[in-house]
Amino acid sequence: MPARKIFAVGYEFPGGEVEQIPYDSDRSLLDADVILFEPSLQYYSQGDWYQGKPSLSDHASFSVRRHAAHWSSEIKDAFEAGKTVIIFLAKPKEVYVDTGERRHSGTGRNRQTTRVVSEYSSYKAIPLTIKVQARSGQEISPVGDLNYLAPYWKEFAELSPYEATIEAEFTEQLLKTKSGGRTVGASIRSGRGTLLLLPPIRYDEDSFTNYGDDKEPDTWNERSQVFGRKLASAILELDKALRSESEETPTPNWAQTDSYRLPEEAEIEAKIAKKLKQIASAQEQRRKLERSLREAGKLRGLLFERGKQLEGSVLEALRLMGFSTKNLTAGESEFDAVFVSEEGRFLGEVEGKDNRAINIDKLSQLERNLQEDFARDDVDHYAQGVLFGNAFRLTAVEDRADFFTEKCQSGAARSRIALVRTPDLFPPARYLGEINNKAYAKSCRVAIQGAAGSVVVFPSPPTHEHDPVDTVED
C-alpha cells in the first residue's frame, strides 16, 4: 500500500516531513489523505490602517478573498470525500478588504472617490458557520476519555496552547478551557469524513533551524526532523483510528447491478452529473479569467521580474508610450527590444538582478548589439541604445541602492546610452494604460530620446482625480 500523504497549508510543518502547500496555491486537497490547515492572513501585504485594523490594498483584497474561497471549497470537498482535515485554531486575524465598490461625491476638481471596505476574518477560509474569538492560554481539560484523540493529545498537549475559542454545531466537543468551560477543540463528522478543530502545535523554531553564514534561516536541522517524523506518525495514527470507527464495506460489484438499484439513486446521480458539468464550465471560465488577470497585471513585472518576463513587461510599457516594438533575432544576434517612433529608432537590452546593481557587462553587450545591428544590410542609421535595468529586484523599490554601477554609468555617458530603471516605467505605463493621453506619451518618448548617456527621468503622470479614502461598508 502506498504511503499516506499529509498536506500542510498555512502551517509550517517542522522537518520537511510532509508536503508543504503554499497558501496562494490552487492545489487540490483531494490528492492528500490527511490535511493540516491553519487559517492565516500573514501572506498579504498591508496597505494602510482603518479603525485600528490593517486595510489591505485592492490587489491584496482580491487575492485574500480568492484564496479563502479556494481553500473553503477544497476543505469541504476533502471532508465530503472522507478525508481527515485538521484545522489548527490559530488566533483569528481581522482586516479590512476592498469590496470593489466606489462612491463618488462632488464634481470637477472637487470630485472625491470613496473606497468602500468591509471587515474580513482569516476564518473565512473555513467552510463552517463558526464563531471564533481570540483567547489564549495553556490550561485545557479533555472532555471525557477522548477515544481516538487520546494518544495524540497525550503526546502533544504541552505544545498545544489555545489561541482561540469556538462556538458552532459540533458532533462532539473534545477540549475545553479549565476555567469557563469554553470549547477549544471539537470534531465534526459525516460519513467517513472528519473535521478536527484543535489548538495549534507550537514549537521553538530557532532550535529547529540551521542558520547560514549570513545568520539567516537556512534548513531544518536533525532535531526538527525527529520531531516532524513523530508528529507525522501521530497524525497518521489519529487518521487510522478515525477511519476504523467509520469504515464502511465497499459495495461489491454484483450489488451495483440494476436489479439491486433503488429509484432514488438514479435521480441523485443525474443531479450530480448535471452539477459536475456546471462545475467544469465554471472552472473553465475561471481559468480564462485568471489568464486575463495575469495579462492585465503584466506591467507589475517592471517592479520585480527578470529575463523574458521582464522583457515582455518592458515592451508592453513601450507600446503604451507609442513605440512600435518587437524582439528581434537576426542571424546569430538576438536583441531584447527594438522600438521605433517619430523620435527615432532605439535598441535596448533588458537585465534584472536579484541583489546587485547592473554592471558594465550588460552595457558592453548592448554596445556590441548596436554595432551588429548597424552592420545589417537593412539598417542605414545607428540606433540609440537604451539599457533597462531592474536591480535589487526582490527589494522594495524605495529601499534599493543605485541601479547601475559607477563604471556602468561612466560607460553609458561615453557611449551616449540611455539608462532606464524599469520601476520608473511603471507609473507612466499604468497611467497610459488607463488614459490615452498622446501628449503625455510623447513626453515620455522624448525623455528617453533626450537622456543619451544618463538615467531617464520620466515626467510625472497628470493627476485626474483626488486619491480615494477608506470608509466601512454599512
N, C-alpha and C positions, 0 to 999 in steps of 0.2 A: 504494500500500500504506500503511495507517495506521501511524503511528509506534509503535514497540515500546515497551511500558510497563515501567518499573522500579519495583518497590515496595521500600521500606526499612523494616524492622521492628527496633526496638531499636538501630538505628544512625542517628545524626544526620547525614544526608547534607548536605554543605555547599552553600549557594547556593540551596536550594529547587528544585533541578533535577529531582527525582524525587518521586513520591508518597510522603509520609511516613505510615506506618500506625501509629497508637498501639498500644502493647504490650497494652493492655487491650481492644483492639477484637476483634470477632468477624468481621472482614473475611475473605473468601475470598482465598487467594493465586492461585487459578486465573484471576483477572482480569488477572494480570501475565504478562509474557513472561520477565522475569528478576527474581529475588528476592534481596535482600540481608538477611541476618538475623544479628543479634548477640545471643546469649543474655545475659539480664540479670535481676537481681532488684532493681534500684535503684528500681523503681516502687512498692515495697511498704513500708509503714511498719513499723518495727521495734517490737516490743512490749517486749522485755527481752533479757537475755543468758543463755545457758546453755552451760556448759562452753566458754567463750571464744568462742562464736559467737552472732550475733543469733538471737533466738527470736521468731518472728512471732506476732501476735495471731491469735485464732480466725478473724476475718474475712479478714485478710491471708493466712492459711494456705490458706483455701478458695480465695481469688482466685488465688494463685500456682499452685496445682495445676490449677485450671480453665483458666487462660490457657496454661500449659505444655502441657496436653493438647490444647488447640485448635491451638496452633502446631505441635506434633509431628504432628498429623493433617494439617494444611494443608501442611506441608513434604513429608510423604510423598505426599500426593495430587498436589502440583505436580511432584514428581520423577517419579512414575509417569505423569503426563500429558505428559512430555517437556520440562519446563521446566528452565532453568538456575537452580540455587539456590546462592548463595554464602554460606557460613557463616563469619563473621568470628570467629576463635578468640580471643575476649576472655578475660581472666583469669577462671577459674571462681569463682563466688560460692557459698558454702555457708552455710546457715542451718538452724535447727530449725523445723519446722512442726507445728502441732497435728494429730494423727491423728483427732481426734473421739472417741477412747476416753477413758473416765474410770474410775479405780479408787478405791474408797471404803474407808475404814477407820474404826473407832470407831463410836460411837452417840451420839445426842443431841447435847449441846453439844460433845462431844469428836469428833464426826464430822468427818473430813477427806476432801477430794476431791483426788485427784492427777490432773493433766492430763498425758496421755501424748503425748510428742513424738517425732519422728524426724528424721534428717538429710535435707536436701534440697539438690540442686545446681541451679544455673542451667542446666546442660546437660540437665536432664530435658525441656527443650523441643525437643531434637533427637532425631529418630526413629532413633537408631543405638545399637548396643551399642558404646560407646566409652569408653576410659579417658583422662581428661583430667587433667593435672597442671599446677599453676600454676608456670611457669618463665618468666623474662623475659630478653630480650637482643636484641642488634642483629645479631650475626654469623650470617648464613643462607647456606647453599650450595644452589644448584639441583641437582636430581637429573637428570642428562642435559641435553638441549638444551631441555627444557620445551615444545617444539612450540607448541601453541595458547596456552599461558600466557606465552610469551616476551615479546611486545610489552607486555603489561600489567605484567609483573614488571620489565622494563627501565625503565618509566616511574615505577613507584611503589614499588620495592624500598626506597629510602631512607626512605620514610614508613611502612614496614610492619614495625615491631619485633614480635618474637614475644612473646606473653604466656602461652602455654600450649603444652605438648607433647601429642601424641595417639598412642594405640595402638588399632588396630582392623584389620579386614579391608578393605583398600583395593584399588581397581582399579589405582591407581598412586600411588607416592609422588612428590611434586613438590619439596618443600623440606625441608631438614634443617639442624639446628644444625651450625656448622662444627666444634665440639668435641663429641664424644659421639655424634654421628650420630642425634640424636633427631628424630623427624618433627614438623614444624611446618606442613606443607602437603601436601595429598593430594586425590585425587578418587575418587569412587565413581560408576560409570556403569552404566546399564541401559537398553537401547533407546535412545531419544533423550534421556532424562533424565540430568542431571549434577548431582551434589552436589560442590561445590568447597569444601574446608576450607582457609582461608587466614589468615595473620596480618592483623589489622585495620589499616586505613589510619588513621593518627593525624595530625591537623593542628592548627595553633595557632588555637584558637577565638577568642582575643582579636583576632588580626589579621584575622579573617574577619567581625567583628561591628561593626555600628554601635551606638553607645550613646546613649540618650536623655538628656534634661536631668537626669533623676534618677540618672544613671550606671548604670542598669540596661540589660541587653542588649535591643536594640530590633529590628533587622533584619539580615539578611545584607548585607554590603557587596559592591561590584563585584568585589573580589579573590576573594571566596568563590564568586561566580557563575562567574567564569572557570575557577576550579579545578573547580567542580562540573560544568561542561559538559565539561571534559577527562576527568574521571573517568567520567561517564556514557557518553561516547563510547567510552572504552576498554573499559568493561564490555559495551557492546553489540557491539563488535568481537570481544571474547572469546566472547560468546554465539554470534555468527555463525560463528566458527571451529569451535566445538564442534558446532554443528548441521550444518555442512558435512561433518564427519567421520562423523556418524551418520545422515545424511539417507537416508530410505527413500522409494522411489517409492510414492506413494499408489495403493491398489488401484483400478483402473478399474472403472466401474460394471458392464461386461459380465463382469468376472471375479468379481463378487459374486453372480451368479445361482446358483440351486440346483444346476445341472449341474456347477459347479465347487466346490461346498461340500464340506467334509470333515466326517465324522460327529462328530468331537470338538468342532468349533466350536459346533454347536447345543447340545451338552451344557453347554459352558462358558458360553454366552450365557444359558442357562436359570438357571444358578447365579448369574450376575451380576445377572439380573433379580430373583431372589429376595433377594439381598443388598441391592440398591437399595431394595426395598420395606421391608426391615428397617431400613435406614438412615433412610429417610423417616419411618418410625414412631418411631424413636429420636429423631430431630431434633424431631419434633412434641412428644414427651414432654419433651425438654429445654427447648423454648420455653415450655411450660406451667409447668415447674418454675422457670424463670428469672423468669416473670411473678409466680409466687408468692413467689419470693425478693425481688423488688423490693418487693412489697406488704408482706412481713414486715419489711423494713428501712426502711419508710416513716418511722418515728419518728426515724431519724437525720437526717432533713431539718430537724429542730428546731435542729440544730447549725450548718448551713451553707446552707440553702436560702433562697429569696425568692419573691415572687409567689404564684401558685396552688399551687405545690408546698409552700411554707411554710404556706399556709393549710390545706392538706389535712393536714399533719403536726400542726398546732395543734389542728384539730378532732378528729383521732384521739386525741391526748393528753387532750383534754377529755372525750371519750366514755369513756375508760378511768377517768377520775376520777368518772364517774357523772352527767355532764351530758347532757342531751338537746341535740343540736347540729345546726346547719344553716347554710348560706349563705342569704341572703335578698335577693331583688330585689323591690322594691315600687315600682311606677311608674317614676320616673327614679332612684330611690335603690337603691344596691347596698351591702349590708353584708357584710363579710368573715365575721363569725361572730356568730350569735345562739345563746346557750346558756342552758339553764334547768335548775334543780334546786330542791330544797326550800329552798335558801339564798336563792333569788331568781332574777330574770331579768337576764341580762347581755348587753351588746352590745360586740363587740370589733372593733378594726382591727389588721391584721397588716402589718408592714413589715420588709423586710430591706435592709440597706445593705452595700455591698462594703467600703468603707474609711472609713465615717463613723458617728457616733452618730445616733440617731433624734432628729429636731429637732421644733420646735413645729408645723411644717406638718401632720404626721400627727395630732398631738393636736387641732389645730383642725378637721381633717376629722372626727375622731371626735366632737367636740362638736357639729358640725352634724348628723352622723348621729343622735346621741341626740335632738336636737330634732325632726328629721324623723320618727324612729321614734315619739316621743311624740305627734306630731300625727296619727298614723294612727288611724282610727276604732276598730280592734280592740285598741288599747293603752290601758290605764287607768292604768298606773303608769310612772314614769320608770325606764328601765333603768339599771343600774350600768355605767359604762364601763370597759373594760379595753383597754389598748394593749399589744400583743405586739410586742416589738422584737428583731430579730436583727442587732445592729450589728457592724461589722467581721467579717462572716460568713466571710470566707476566711482569717481568722487563727485560730490555735489558741485555744480558749476561754480557757485560763488566761493568755494573753498579751494579751487585749483590754482596751481602756480602758473608761471609763464607757459604758454602753449608751445612755443618754439625756442630752441636753444639759441644762445647768443651767436654761435657760429652759423646756425641756420638763418637767422635774421640778417647777419652780415652778408652771407652768400646771396640771399634774396635781394638785398639792396644793390649788390654788384650786378646781378642778372636782371634786375627790374621785374622780379616775380612777385605777384601779389600773394599775401598770406591771409587765409580766412580761418578763423576759429569756427568750427561747424556749429557750436551752440549759438553763435551770433546770427546764424542764418535762420534760427527758429522763429524769433518774434516777427521779422518781416514776412516769412513764408506763411506763418499761421494767419497773419492779418490778410495777406493776399489770397489765401485760400477761402477766406470769408467774404472779402470785398474786392471786386475787380477794379482796383484803382490804378489806372495806366500811368498816371503821372508819378505815383509813388514807386511803382515797379521800375520805371525808367531811372529814378533817382538811385535805386539800389544797383542797377546795372552800371550806372555812371560811377558809383562808389567803388565797384570792383575795377572798372577801367582805370580810374584815377589813382589807384593805390599801388601802382607798379613799384615794387621794392619795399613795401611796408604792409602792416596789418590793416585790413579793410575795416573801416568804421561805417556801419550802415546807419542811415537816418532812422530815427525812431518812428514806428508806425503812427499815423494820425489817430487821435482819440475820437471816438464817435459816440460814447455814452459813459455815464458815471460807472464806477466799479460797483457791482452788486453787494448788498449786505445780507446777513443771515436773518431769518425770522423762523419761528417754530410754527409748524402746521397745527391748526386748531384740532 
